[in-house]
Structure formats: structure tokens, C-alpha cells
Amino acid sequence: MTESPAADDADISTLSFEQALAELERIVSELESGEADLERAVDVYRRGAKLRAHCEAKLKAAQMKVDSILLDSDGAVRAEKADLS
């Protein structure tokens, strides 16, 4: 990879969950093929680890939003701040 680590991180932070997951799937396929040389494999593995962390953060944020949607006893939907403890 020719980008600096900071540029690489900034690039990943702009990706949607779906974009990051698609790239992560491509990286897994490339690594599983065994065709990349060692330096390339290490570079794409490092990017894959960052993509995985990005996806996990996106999923956690989505889960917090879902957790904050509750139903009242009468069936009305209300929002409540998620308990992060």
C-alpha cells in the first residue's frame, strides 16, 4: 500500500459499513488464495484488521440505536438513551 497509515485510517473512516465489509471480504479472499507475496499479505492483513474494527464500531453504533427504541405498555414507540454500562 502506498498510502501513509494516517491517510489509510482517514480513508477507512469514510467508508460505510457495507463498503468496509465488501473490501474486507476481498482482502480475505486475497489472503486465502495465497497468491500475495509476504509484504503484500502483511499490508492487506493490517488494512483488514482496521476494516474489521471499523465494521465492529459501525455495528455497535447501530445496536445502540436499536437498543434505544422501546415500546410503551400501550404499544407506542418511544426512544430512550441506551445504557452503555
Buried (B, 14 or more C-beta within 10 A) or exposed (E): EEEEEEEBEEEBEEBEBEBBBEBBEEBBEBBEEEEBEEEEBEBBBBBBEBBBEBBEEBEEEEEEEEEEEEEEEEEEEEEEEEEEE
